[in-house]
Amino acid sequence: MGATSLRAQDVAQTRPSATLAFDLRAGVAPPDDGYFNYGDYDHSTLRLFRLSLSTELRPAPWMAVLLEGTSENMDAHVRAAYLRVTPLAGRALDLQVGRIPPVFGSYARNAYGDDGPLVGWPLVYQYLTTVRADAVPSSADDLLAVRGRGWYVPYPSGAYPPGAGLPLASASRWDTGASLRLGRDRVQTAIALTRGSLSDPRVSDNNPGKQVAARVAFGPRPAFTLGLSGARGSYLDRKVTDSLPAGLPRAYHQSVLGLDLEVAHGHLFVRAEALASWWSTPALGFPAIPEPLRTSGFYLEARYKVAPGWTAGVRVDRLAFDDLAGSRKTETWDADVTRIEAGLSWTPRRHLTLRGVYQYNWRDTGRFAREGFVAGQLGLWF
């Protein structure tokens, strides 16, 4: 199934001159009134009808062109379009240029091609916070007033129209730029220079800044991988920064650190990631937001093959935000969220998978504080 998601880091260097892959995911679930599962494209990951077509063209043994077009609930976009060059035969070195797979963490490269039994995505790669790329709160009170409303963020000051917030890291969109990877055995190193940020990958740039991201992975044996990641990039749109009062900086960054782990033993597979993110924000109004807005999150996922064709799995997620002092109260600047999802998948045929899950969410808000879902998904690929 890996070919369907264009996992370039794992693609062997010996391939036919052209390959084509097809991936269909059709999910059914009740309405998500609290918008717990909504992501970048204003779609719920539990109610997603996604069709993907991807191709890999090899004009030469040392060169490949990879393309992926995707339609999500009839909203079409290009997810991947890049050139991969392996200039030194027999050496673990490759360069990728274009709309490229992320080097940060592990989940974002596997989200669409994952063969696990779960349907939802980890909070750190999907959940929308109240930080926006196209607007800034006028004060700490302005930000505290919209806690838990990342899918629709109307800062009360009214300086900007309502809009959606950003996730810590986007798994549904890939960034545009270049990456270099070294090593394929015990130690792998990857570094990328891209236009957007981890929370807001871009095709066309919206500010003069760039992002630098890197990951070092240690794999002393095939069934164990530990990765350390970091990223720093400008995220605020130039239309926002150009309108700021004189004397304030014109560049604002998201900085992220990450740790990821994958372990396999027999029929058991375990994956975990932890992220910490800092968004620098203009110090406007009173009370001003004095420090970068910090949030941290993690997920722990385990799956087990209980019988031929049958896999059970569970994931626990947590997203927590630092306190922010307003004029009347001190609260976390966004609402903390916890999620647990458990499910079972059945693969009656090689290229067909049926999934059924139950997901429950808790959030530190007055409305839509708790919501549970029974969801199903059909997966078909070749």
LUMTIRO-931346 format. One record per atom (N, C-alpha, C, CB): x, y, z. Coordinates in steps of 0.02 Angstrom, whole numbers, plus 32768, in hexadecimal, padded with zeros to 4 digits. Glycine has a CB too. Layout:
<sites>
XYZ;...
</sites>
This chain:
<sites>
80297FC38000;800080008000;802B803F8000;7FD18001803C;806D8039800F;809780748014;809A809C7FD5;80DB80608028;8094807C7F9A;809880A17F5C;806080D37F54;809880727F21;802680C67F73;7FED80F37F6B;7FFA81367F8C;7FB080D47F88;8025813A7FBB;8032817A7FDE;807581997FCA;8031816F8028;8096817B7F97;80D581977F7F;810781A17FB7;80C981D97F5B;8111816D7FE0;814281738016;8187816E7FF8;8137813C804C;81A081A67FE1;81DE81A67FBA;8219818C7FE2;81EC81EC7FA1;821981988024;82518181804C;82578136804E;824B819D8091;822181138040;822180CA8044;821E80A88000;81E880B4806E;821D80CF7FC9;821780B27F87;825A80967F72;81FD80E57F54;825B805A7F5A;829A803B7F44;82B3805F7F06;82907FF17F35;82F4805A7EFB;8312807F7EC4;830B80597E82;835A808D7ED3;82F5801C7E83;82EB7FF67E46;82A07FF17E3A;830B7FB07E4A;828780157E07;823F80187DF8;823680157DAD;821F80577E16;81FC80007D95;81EE80067D4D;81EF804F7D38;81A97FE67D3D;81EB805A7CF7;81EF809E7CDD;81B280C77CF0;81F7809D7C92;817980A57CFF;813D80CA7D11;8111809D7D3C;811680E27CD3;80F380B87D71;80C380947D9B;808880C27DA9;80E4807C7DDD;804F80A37DB5;801180C87DC3;7FF080A97E00;7FE180C97D86;7FD680D27E2D;7FB580BA7E69;7F7380DE7E73;7FE280C37EA8;7F4380BB7E8F;7F0080D47E9C;7EEE80C57EE4;7ECB80B57E6A;7ED080F67F07;7EBC80EC7F4C;7E79810E7F58;7EF381077F7D;7E4980E87F70;7E0781027F81;7DF980F67FCA;7DD080E27F55;7DE5812A7FEE;7DD081248034;7D8B8145803B;7E0481468065;7D5B81208053;7D17813A805C;7D03812F80A4;7CE58117802B;7CFA816580CA;7CE981628110;7CA28176811F;7D18818D8138;7C8381568150;7C4081688166;7C41817281B2;7C0C81318152;7C2081A781C9;7C1F81B78211;7BE781E9821C;7C6481D2822A;7BCD81EF8259;7B9B82238267;7BBB82688264;7B7C821782AD;7B92829D8261;7BAD82E1825E;7BDA82F1829A;7B748314825B;7C0E8315828E;7C3E832882C1;7C2C836F82D9;7C88832582A7;7BFE83758307;7BE683B7831C;7C1B83E1833E;7BAB83AF834A;7C4C83C0835E;7C8283E5837F;7CBE83EF8354;7C9683C183BC;7CBC83D88315;7CF383E182E6;7D3583C58300;7CFB842B82D6;7D32838E8324;7D6E836F833F;7D9B83538308;7D5D83398370;7D7E833C82D2;7DA48319829E;7DAF8342825F;7D8182DA828C;7D9E83838261;7DA883AC8226;7DF083C1821F;7D7A83EA822A;7E0883C581E0;7E4D83D681D3;7E54840D81A0;7E72839A81BC;7E8C840D817C;7EA084448150;7E6B8456811C;7EDF8431812D;7E4D842580FC;7E20843380C5;7DD7843780DB;7E2783FD8090;7DCB8442811B;7D8784498135;7D5F8409812B;7D6384838113;7D8283CF812F;7D62838E8129;7D6F83668169;7D7A836880EA;7D3E833F817D;7D48831181B6;7D6D82D3819E;7D0582FE81D6;7DA082BE81C1;7DC5828381AE;7D9B824381B6;7E05827D81D7;7D65824681DD;7D3A820C81E5;7D06820781AD;7D17820E8228;7CF7823F818C;7CC382418157;7CE382568115;7C8B8273816B;7D1A82368105;7D41824A80CB;7D3882188092;7D8B825080DE;7D2582328058;7D27820A801B;7D6382237FF4;7CE382127FF1;7D9781FA7FF3;7DD682107FD6;7DEB81E07F9F;7E0C8213800D;7DFA81FD7F65;7E1381D87F2C;7E5781F37F19;7DE281DC7EF0;7E8881C77F14;7ECC81DD7F04;7EE781B57EC9;7EFA81D57F41;7F0781D87E9B;7F2A81BA7E63;7F7381D27E66;7F0981CC7E1E;7FA181A47E63;7FE881B67E67;800F81907E32;800481A97EAD;804581AD7E1E;8070818E7DEB;80B9819D7DFA;805D81A57DA5;80E3816E7DE6;812C81787DEA;814981697DA6;814C814A7E22;816B819A7D8A;818B81947D48;81D681937D51;817581CE7D19;81F881647D30;8241815F7D35;826181687CF1;8255811A7D54;827181A57CDE;829481AF7C9F;82DB81947C9E;829581F97C8E;82F8818B7CDA;833C81707CDF;8341814C7D22;837281A87CD9;8370811C7D29;837680F77D69;838381247DA5;83AE80C57D64;83A0815E7D99;83B2818B7DD1;838081C37DDB;83F781A77DC6;834881C27DB5;831881F97DB7;82D181DE7DB9;832282277D7B;82A681FE7DE1;825F81EC7DE2;8235822B7DEB;825181B97E1C;81FB822B7DCA;81CA82607DD1;818C82417DF2;81B882827D8B;8176825E7E29;813E82437E4F;810682767E54;8154822D7E95;80C982607E44;808F828C7E44;805682697E68;807A829D7DFB;802F82907E8E;7FF382767EAD;7FBC82AC7EAC;8001825F7EF6;7F84829A7E8E;7F4982C57E8E;7F1382A67EBA;7F2E82D07E47;7EF182D07EE1;7EC282B87F12;7E8182DF7F0F;7EE082BC7F58;7E4A82BC7F18;7E0982DC7F1F;7DEC82C87F63;7DD882C77EE4;7DDE82FA7F8C;7DC182EF7FCE;7D7C830F7FD0;7DEE830B8007;7D4882E47FD3;7D0382FD7FD2;7CF8832D7F97;7CF283218014;7D1383187F5D;7D0C833D7F1E;7D36837D7F1C;7CC4834E7F11;7D6483857F4A;7D9283BE7F4B;7DD683A57F34;7D9683DF7F93;7DE883B47EF6;7E2583987ED8;7E6283C47EE4;7E1B838D7E8D;7E9C83A57EEF;7EDA83C97EF6;7F14839A7EE7;7EE183E87F3D;7F4E83B77EDC;7F8B83917ED2;7FAF838B7F14;7FB983B27E9C;7FB8834E7F2B;7FDA83447F6B;8025833F7F63;7FC083057F8C;803B83207F2E;808383167F23;809483217EDA;809982CF7F3A;80CD83417ECE;80E7834B7E8B;8131835C7E92;80C083837E63;815C832B7E8A;81A283397E97;81D0830B7E6F;81B183327EE1;820D83237E68;824282FF7E46;827282E37E7C;8268832D7E14;828282A27E75;82B382847EA2;82EF826E7E79;829482487EC8;832A82827E90;836882727E6E;8396824D7E9E;838B82B27E53;83B182157E87;83E281EF7EAD;842381F17E86;83CB81A47EBA;844E82237E93;848682317E65;84BF81FF7E6A;84A082757E73;84C881DD7EA3;850281B17EAD;84EA81697EB2;852A81C67EEB;84F981417E81;84E480FB7E81;850380D67EBC;84F780D87E3F;84D980B17EDF;84F0808A7F19;84F980B27F58;8530806A7F08;84EB80F37F56;84F1811E7F91;84AC81327FAA;851C815C7F82;84A381337FEB;846381468009;845D8191800C;845C81278050;845181B07FD2;844B81F87FCD;841782077F97;848F821A7FBC;83E3822F7FAA;83B482457F77;839C828C7F85;837882157F72;838A82AD7F4E;837182F27F50;832B82F37F33;83A183227F2A;82FD83177F54;82B8831E7F3C;82A783687F37;828682F97F6B;8286837A7EFF;827583C07EF3;822E83C47EDA;82A783E07EBF;820683F17EF6;81C083FA7EE2;819383FA7F1E;81AB83C27EB1;815783E07F16;812A83D77F4F;813A83937F6E;80DD83DC7F3A;816183947FA3;818683597FBA;8168833C7FFA;81CF836B7FC5;817682FC8008;816282DF8048;818583028082;817182938049;8164830B80BA;8184832D80F3;81BB83018110;8151833E8129;81EE8322812B;822382FD814E;821582F98198;8267831E8142;81E8832481B2;81DA832781FA;81B082EB820F;81B7836A820C;81C282CA8247;819A82968264;8191825A8236;815782B08277;815C82328244;815081F6821C;810981F28200;815E81B98244;80D6820B8224;809181FF8211;807E822181CF;806382158247;8096825D81C4;807F82848189;809282628148;809D82CA818B;80C7823B8147;80DA8217810A;80AF81D980FF;81248204810B;808D81C18134;806981828130;801D81898135;808081558165;800381C58140;7FBD81CE8152;7F8E81AF811E;7FAD8216815A;7F9C81BA80DE;7F6D81A280AB;7F778158809A;7F7581CC806C;7FB2813E80A5;7FBF80F98093;7FC380CA80CE;7FFE80F4806C;7FAF80E18108;7FB580B98144;7F88807C8141;7FA480E48182;7FA280438154;7F7B80058151;7F5F7FF18196;7FA67FCD8136;7F5D802081C5;7F4280118207;7EF6800E8208;7F5A80448238;7ED97FFB8241;7E917FF48246;7E6B80338258;7E817FBF8277;7E8E806A8266;7E6C80A7827D;7E5B80D58242;7E9980CD82AF;7E2A8101824E;7E12812E8219;7E2781768227;7DC681298213;7E20818D8265;7E3381D18276;7E7E81DB8274;7E1A81E382BB;7E92821B8274;7ED9822D8273;7EED824682B8;7EE78262823C;7F2E824282C9;7F45825D8309;7F3682A8830F;7F8F82508312;7F2682BF834B;7F1683058356;7F4E8334833F;7F078311839F;7F8D8321834C;7FC4834E833C;7FCB835982F1;800583328358;7FAF832D82C8;7FB483348280;7F7183488260;7FCB82F38262;7F3F83578287;7EFD8365826A;7ED7839D828C;7ED48328826A;7ED6839F82CF;7EAA83CB82F5;7EBC841482E9;7EAE83BA833F;7E8A843E82DC;7E94848482CD;7E9484AE830D;7E5D849E829D;7ECB84D38318;7ED084FF8352;7EB385438340;7F1A85058369;7EB68573836E;7E9D85B68361;7ED385E68349;7E7D85D283A0;7F0E85CD8339;7F4185F58317;7F3285F482CC;7F8985D98324;7F35862F82AD;7F2986368265;7F6586528241;7EEC86628259;7F6C86408201;7FA1865C81D7;7F8D869E81B8;7FB4862B81A1;7F4B86AA81B3;7F3286E58190;7F14871981BF;7EFF86D0815D;7F1F87138200;7F0487428231;7F28873A8273;7EB78737823A;7F25876F829C;7F43876C82DF;7F1287888311;7F87879282E1;7F11876E834E;7EE6878B8382;7F0187CE8398;7EE0875B83BF;7ED487FB83AC;7EE9883E83BF;7F0388418407;7EB0886F83B7;7EF6880D842E;7F0D880B8474;7F0487C4848E;7EE5883F84A0;7F1A87B984CC;7F0F877884EB;7EC5876A84F4;7F3287758530;7E9D879C8504;7E548792850B;7E35877D84C8;7E3287D38524;7E4E87998492;7E348788844F;7E3F873D8440;7E5887B3841A;7E7887238454;7E8786DD8448;7E6186AF8478;7ED286D0844F;7E5C86C284B7;7E39869884E8;7DEF869384D8;7E4286B4852E;7DD386C484B6;7D8B86C384A6;7D78868E8474;7D768707848C;7DA98672844F;7D988640841B;7DB585FB842C;7DB3865883D7;7DC385EE846B;7DDE85AC847F;7DB285748464;7DE485A884CC;7DD185408446;7DAD85068430;7D86850F83F0;7D8084F18464;7D94854483C9;7D6E8552838C;7D9C8557834F;7D4685928394;7DCB852A834A;7DFD852D8315;7DE1852682CF;7E3084FA8320;7DA8850482C8;7D8A84FD8285;7D6B853D826B;7D5584C68286;7D5E856E8299;7D3E85AD8288;7D5385E082BC;7CF085A78283;7D85860982AC;7DA5863582DD;7D92867E82CF;7DF2862C82DD;7D5F869882F1;7D4C86DF82E8;7D6987098322;7CFF86E782E5;7DA68722831B;7DC2874C8350;7D928786835E;7E098766833C;7D7E8790839D;7D4A87C383AD;7D5C880A8399;7D3C87C183F5;7D9C88198393;7DAE885E8380;7D918872833C;7DFA8865837E;7D8388408312;7D66884F82D1;7D96886A829E;7D2F887F82D9;7DD7886982AC;7E088883827D;7E0F88568240;7E4B888B829F;7DFD88168247;7E0287E78210;7DC287BF820B;7E4087B78219;7DAE87AA81CF;7D73877E81C9;7D81873A81E7;7D5E87778180;7D4D871581FB;7D5886D28217;7D7B86A481E6;7D1586B3822D;7DA086748201;7DC4864381D7;7DDA86098201;7E00866481B4;7DF385D681E0;7E0A85998203;7E5085A2821F;7E08855D81D3;7E5D857E8256;7E9F857F8275;7ECD854B8257;7E99857482BF;7F0885448275;7F3D8518825D;7F4584DC828B;7F7F853E8256;7F5784A2826F;7F6B846A8299;7FB4847382AE;7F6284268274;7FCB844982DD;8013844B82ED;803C843982AF;8023841B8327;80278404828D;804883EE8250;801383D28222;807F83B78260;801A83E081E2;7FE883CA81B2;7FFD83878193;7FDF83FF817B;7FD083568196;7FDB83168175;7FB983128132;7FC382DD81A1;7F8B83408124;7F65833D80E5;7F86836480AD;7F20835680F0;7FB4839280BD;7FD683B98089;802183B18090;7FC28403808E;804483B08058;808D83AF8057;80A883F28040;80A68377802A;80E484038056;810284448049;812A84428008;812F84598084;813D847E7FF1;816184857FB2;81A8849D7FC0;813D84B77F83;81D8847A7FA4;821E848C7FAF;824C84547F9A;822A849D7FF7;828284497FBF;82B484167FAF;82C983F37FF0;82F184367F8B;82D883B27FE9;82F0838C8023;832A8360800D;82B883628042;83558350803E;838F83268032;838F82F08068;83D1834E8033;839982B18052;839A827A8082;83DA8252807B;835D824C8077;83F7824180B4;8434821980B7;842881DD80E3;846F824380D2;843F81A280CB;843C816580F5;83FC813F80EE;84478177813C;840080FC80F2;83C580D280F0;83C8809A8123;83BC80B580AB;83FD80948148;8404805C8175;83F9807281BD;8449803C816E;842C807181E6;8423807F822D;841580C8823C;845F806A8253;843080F58215;8425813D8221;8410815D81DF;8466815F823D;83D8818181E1;83C181A681A7;83B981F081BA;837D818A818C;83CF821B818E;83CA8263819A;83A78284815F;8411828281A5;837882B0816D;835582D48138;834E831D814C;830E82B5812A;8356834A811B;834E83918127;832983AF80EC;839383B48132;82FE83E080F9;82D583FE80C5;82D1844980CE;828E83DF80C4;82CE846D8095;82C184B48093;828284BE806B;82FE84DD8074;824D84DB8089;820C84E08068;81EE85258071;81DC84AB8084;81B78531804C;81988573804B;816B85818088;8170857B800D;8148854E80A0;8117855880D5;813285498119;80DB852E80C8;810585348145;8118851F8189;80F984DB8195;8100855381BE;810A84BC81CC;80EF847981DC;80A3847C81E2;810E845E821D;808884B281FD;804084B88205;801D84D281C7;803284E6823F;804284F18198;8024850F815D;805185048120;8017855A8168;805484C68106;807C84BA80C9;806084E2808E;807D846F80B7;808C84F78061;80788525802C;8090850D7FE8;8093856B803A;806A851F7FB4;8082851A7F6F;80A0855D7F5B;804885057F3E;807985937F61;809285D77F57;809E85F77F9B;806186017F2C;80D4861B7FA1;80E886377FE1;80BB86707FF6;8131864E7FDF;80AC86768037;808386AD8050;80AB86DE807B;804986928077;80ED86D28080;8119870080A3;816086F5808B;811486F680F1;818E8723809A;81D2871C8080;81FC86E780A4;81F5875E8083;81E486CB80DB;820A869B8101;8207865580E4;81F386998148;8233862A80FB;823585E480E7;823685B88125;827285D580BA;822C8577811C;823085488153;826B85198149;81EE851F815A;828E850B8180;82C184D78181;82A884A081AF;830784F48199;82A884638197;8293842981BF;82C683F181B7;824C841081A9;82CE83C981EC;82FF839381EA;82E8835A8217;834583AD81FF;82FF831F8206;82F182E3822F;832D82B5822D;82B182BF8217;833E829A8267;83718265826C;834F82288289;83AE827C8299;835581EF8266;833481B1827B;8369817C8289;830381988245;8360815A82C2;838D812582D6;836780E382D1;83A88131831F;838280B482AB;8362807382A4;8394803B82AE;8341806C8260;83A6802C82EC;83D97FF982F7;83C47FB382E0;83EA7FF68341;83827FA982D9;83697F6A82BD;83297F7A8296;835C7F3482F4;83157F4F8267;82DC7F5F823C;829B7F6C8262;82D17F28820C;82927F4F829C;82537F5582C0;82527F8E82F2;82447F1482E4;82847FBB82EE;82887FF2831F;82A3803082FC;82B57FE0835B;827E80688302;829480A882E7;828480E08319;827380B782A2;82B581098327;82AC81448351;82C18181832A;82D5813E8393;829481B38325;82A381EE82FE;829F822E8327;827481F382C5;82CC825C8318;82CD829F8337;82C582D282FF;830F82AB8360;829483008307;8284833082D2;8282837782ED;8241831F82B2;828E83A682C0;828783ED82D1;827484148293;82C8840882EF;824F844B829D;823B84768265;823184BD827E;81F9845C8243;824284ED8252;823685338262;822885588221;827385538288;81EE857B821F;81DC859E81E2;81AC85D781EF;81BF856E81B1;81AB860881C3;817C864081C7;8136862881B5;8191867A8199;8104863F81DB;80C0862781CF;808E865F81C1;80A985FD8209;809A869C81D9;806A86D281D1;806C86EF818A;807687098204;803286F9816E;802B8716812B;8047875E812A;7FE187168114;8068876F80F3;808587B380EE;805087E980F1;80AD87B980AE;801287DA80DD;7FDC880B80E1;7FCE881D812A;7F9C87F080C0;7FD987EE8158;7FD187FC819F;800D882281BA;7FC887BB81C7;8048880A81AB;8084882B81C7;808E887181AB;80C2880081B9;807B887C816D;808388BF8150;805488F28170;807688BE8105;801E88DA818F;7FEE890881AE;7FFB891481F8;7FA888ED81A5;802F88F58213;803D88FD825A;805989438269;806F88C88272;8050895B82A6;806B899D82B8;80B789A082B1;805989AE8300;80D089DB82A3;811889E5829C;813A89D182DE;81288A2F828A;817589B582D8;819B89A18313;819589578323;818689C8834E;816289358308;815A88EE8314;818088C782DE;810F88DA8314;8199888A82EF;81BB886182BC;818D88518282;81D4882082DC;81AB88428249;81848831820D;818887E681FD;819D885981D3;81A987BF8226;81AE8777821C;81998753825C;81F687628207;816D87218256;815586FA828F;815886B0827C;810C870F82A4;8171868882AA;81848644829A;815E861082C3;81CE863B82A3;815785D682A6;8145859A82CB;8183856F82D3;810B857282A8;8192855C8310;81CB852F831E;81AF84EF833D;81FF8552834F;81C684B68326;81AB8476833C;81E484448349;817984598308;81DE8420837F;820A83E8838E;81E083A88391;823283F383D0;81FC8371837A;81D683338379;820082F68388;81B4832A8337;81E082C483A4;81FE828383B3;81CE824E839B;820E827B83FF;81E7821E8372;81BB81E9835A;81DC81A58365;81AB81F3830F;81B28172836E;81CA812F837E;819E80FC835C;81CA812383CB;81BC80CA833D;819880918320;81BA80518336;8195809682D2;819280228350;81AB7FE28368;817D7FAB834F;81B07FE183B6;819A7F758336;81747F3B8320;818F7EFD8342;81767F3482D2;81607ED28356;81737E938376;813E7E5F8366;817C7E9B83C4;814E7E31833B;811D7DFE8327;80E27E1F8304;81057DD78364;80A67E13831F;80697E308302;80587E75831F;802E7E01830E;80837E8F834B;80767ECF836C;809F7F07834C;80867ECB83B7;807E7F3F833F;80A17F7B8325;808C7FB68350;80907F8782DA;80BD7FDD8367;80B180178391;80D180548372;80CD800C83D9;80AB808B836F;80C580CA8356;80B281018387;80A980DB830F;80E1812F8394;80D4816883C1;80F981A583A8;80E98157840A;80DB81DF83B3;80FC821E83A3;80EA825283D9;80E88238835D;8119827E83E7;810E82B78413;812882F683F1;813182AD8459;80FF832C83F3;8111836B83D3;810A83A48404;80E683778394;813483D583FE;812D84158422;8135844D83EF;8161841B845B;8105847C83F0;810584B283BD;810284F683E0;80C984A9838D;8125852683C3;8124856C83DA;81138598839E;8168858083FA;80DE85C183A5;80CD85F38372;80DC8638838F;808285EE835C;8109865D8370;811486A38385;80DB86CD8369;815A86BD836C;80C586FE8392;808987258382;8096876F8391;804C870C83A9;807C879D8369;808587E58378;806887F783BC;8065880F8341;808D882183E0;807588398422;804A88778416;80B1884A8451;8008886B8410;7FD988A18402;7FAA88AA843E;7FB0889183C2;7F8C88E58444;7F5788F28474;7F6B88E684BC;7F1C88C88463;7F3688E284E7;7F4188D5852E;7F0988A78547;7F4289188557;7F1D8872856C;7F62885D8578;7F80883C8539;7F66882B85B3;7FBF884C852D;7FE1883084F2;7FF287E684FD;8021885984E2;7FFE87C384C7;8015877E84CB;8062878284D0;7FFE8752848C;807E8776850B;80C487868517;80F6875284FD;80D08790855E;80E2871384F8;810F86DE84E6;80F586B884A9;811A86AF8522;812086918488;810686668453;80CE8639846E;813F863D8435;809D862C8445;806686008458;807F85B88452;8027860C842B;80808596848A;809C8552848C;8065851E8494;80D0854C84C4;806D84E88470;804284AE847A;806B846F8471;800684AF8448;805584398490;807883F9848A;804483C28481;80A583EB84C7;8058838D8462;802983568457;804E8315844A;7FFA8365841D;802882DF8450;8046829D8442;800E826E842D;806C82828480;80228237840F;7FF581FF8405;801C81BE840E;7FD3820283C0;7FF9818B8425;80158148842D;7FE58118840C;802181358479;7FFD80F483DB;7FD280C883B3;7FEF808183B4;7FCB80E2836B;7FC4805083BB;7FD9800A83B8;7FA77FE3838F;7FDF7FEB8400;7FC07FB68366;7F947F898341;7FB07F428343;7F8B7FA282F8;7F817F13833D;7F947ECC8345;7F6C7EA28314;7F887EB4838E;7F8F7E7882EE;7F6E7E4A82C0;7F537E0F82E6;7F9F7E338287;7F117E0F82F0;7EF37DDC831A;7EE57D9B82F4;7EB27DF68338;7EE07D9E82B2;7ED37D648288;7EE27D778240;7E897D4A828F;7EEA7D488213;7EF67D5981CD;7EC07D8881B2;7EFA7D1B81A2;7ED57DC3819B;7EA77DF58180;7E877E2281B3;7E727DD2815B;7E917E1581F4;7E717E3C8229;7EA67E5F8253;7E447E0E8255;7E9D7EA1825E;7ECA7EC88287;7EA27EF482B6;7EF97EF3825B;7EB57EF582F6;7E977F218328;7EC87F58833B;7E817EF88367;7EAD7F92834B;7EDA7FC9835C;7EBA7FFC838A;7EF07FEC831E;7EE5802383AC;7ECE805783D9;7F00809083D7;7EC4803C8422;7EE680CD83DE;7F11810883E1;7EF981378417;7F14812D839D;7F278153843E;7F1881858471;7F3C81C5845E;7F2D816C84B8;7F1781FD845F;7F31823F844B;7F2882728482;7F0F8257840A;7F5582A38483;7F4D82DB84B1;7F6C83198492;7F6E82CB84F6;7F4983518499;7F6183928482;7F5783C384BC;7F3C83AA8440;7F8D83E284D3;7F89840F850E;7FA9845284FD;7FAC83EF854B;7F8C84888519;7FA184CC8509;7FB784EF8549;7F6784F384E7;7FE7851D8543;80008543857C;7FCD85768593;80428565856A;7FD4858D85D1;7FA885C085EC;7FB7860485CE;7FAF85C38639;7F83862E85CB;7F89867285B2;7F60869F85E1;7F7186798568;7F7E86D685F7;7F5D87048625;7F36873985FF;7F9187268652;7EF48739860A;7EC9876E85EE;7EBC87A38622;7E88875085D5;7E9187D38613;7E8388098642;7E5687F2867B;7E628843861E;7E2F87BC8670;7E0187A486A4;7E13875F86BE;7DBB87A38689;7E3587368697;7E4486F286AC;7E8186D88688;7E0886C486A0;7E9C86A386A3;7ED486808684;7EBD863A8671;7F12867D86B3;7EC486298631;7EB085E88618;7EE285D085E5;7E6985EA85FA;7EDC859085D1;7F04857A8599;7EEC85A1855B;7EFD852C858E;7F1C85B38530;7F0A85DF84F8;7EDC85BD84C5;7F4885F884D5;7EDC857B84C4;7EAA8555849E;7E94851B84CC;7EC7853A845A;7E5F84FA84B9;7E4284C684E5;7E68848484DC;7DF884BC84D6;7E7D84678515;7E9F84268514;7E6F83F184F8;7EB78413855A;7E8C83C184D3;7E64838C84B3;7E83834884C0;7E5E83998467;7E59831684CD;7E6F82D184D5;7E4382A584A9;7E6B82BA8520;7E618272848C;7E3C8246845F;7E5381FE8469;7E44825B8415;7E2481D08463;7E3581898460;7E0C816A8428;7E26816584A5;7E2C81408401;7E0B811F83C9;7E2180D683C7;7E1C81428385;7DF180AA83BF;7DFF806383BA;7DD88047837F;7DEB803E83FC;7DF68016835D;7DD57FFC8322;7DEE7FB8830D;7DDD802C82EA;7DCD7F9E82D9;7DDC7F5C82BE;7DD87F618272;7DAA7F2682D9;7E087F438250;7E077F438207;7E077EFB81EE;7E447F6981EA;7DE77EF381B3;7DE37EB18193;7DF77EB9814A;7D9B7E938199;7E257E908134;7E3C7E9180EF;7E287E5080CE;7E887E9D80EB;7DEC7E4C80B1;7DD57E0E8092;7DFB7DFD8052;7D8B7E118083;7E137E318030;7E3B7E287FF4;7E787E567FFA;7E127E387FB4;7EA97E487FD0;7EE97E6A7FD6;7EE27EB67FD1;7F187E527FA1;7EB77ECF7FA6;7EB27F177F9A;7E717F357FB4;7EB97F247F50;7E547F167FE5;7E157F2F8002;7E197F2A804E;7DD87F077FE7;7E0A7F618070;7E097F6180BA;7DCA7F8480D2;7E497F8580D6;7DAA7F668105;7D717F848126;7D857F93816E;7D327F548124;7D757FD08186;7D887FE581C9;7D4A7FFB81F0;7DBC801E81C6;7D497FED822F;7D168005825D;7D36801D829C;7CE27FCF826C;7D24805A82B4;7D44807782EF;7D118099831D;7D7A80AA82DA;7D2680A2835B;7D0280CE8388;7D35810183A2;7CE180A783C4;7D228141839D;7D4E817783B3;7D2A81A283E5;7D6681A18376;7D4E81B6841B;7D3081E3844D;7D60821C845A;7D2181BC848F;7D44825A8460;7D6C82978468;7D5582BD84A6;7D6682C48429;7D8582DA84C9;7D7883078502;7D9A834A84F2;7D9282E98546;7D7883818503;7D9583C384F8;7D8183F18531;7D7F83E084B4;7DAF841E8545;7DA4844B857D;7D7E84898567;7DE8845F859D;7D3F847F8553;7D1384B6853F;7CCD84AB855C;7D1084BD84F2;7CA484DF855A;7C6084D98574;7C3384B28544;7C43851D8580;7C3684C48504;7C0D84A284D1;7C36846E84AC;7BEF84D5849F;7C1484388498;7C3484028472;7C7483EB8494;7C43841A842B;7C6F83E284D6;7CAA83CE84FC;7CBA838484F4;7C9F83DD8546;7C87835B84E4;7C91831384DC;7C6982FB84A0;7C7C82EC851C;7C8782D08479;7C6382B5843F;7C828273842B;7C6482E78404;7C588241841E;7C6E82008409;7C5281EE83C4;7C5A81CB843C;7C7581C483A0;7C6181B2835C;7C6C8168834F;7C8881DC8328;7C3C8149832E;7C468108830F;7C50811582C5;7C0A80D6831D;7C8780FE82A9;7C96810E8263;7CAF80D0823F;7CCB81468260;7CA780D181FE;7CBF809A81D4;7CE180B68196;7C86806C81C0;7D0B808C8177;7D2E80A1813B;7D3C8066810E;7D7080C4814E;7D33807280CE;7D468041809A;7D85805A8078;7D0D80358066;7DB6802F8071;7DF38040804E;7DFF80118013;7E2F803E807D;7E0D802C7FD9;7E1880057F9D;7E5380247F79;7DD880037F6F;7E847FFB7F64;7EBF80157F44;7EDE7FE07F16;7EF2802B7F79;7F087FF97EEA;7F307FCC7EC2;7F717FF07EAE;7F097FB37E82;
</sites>
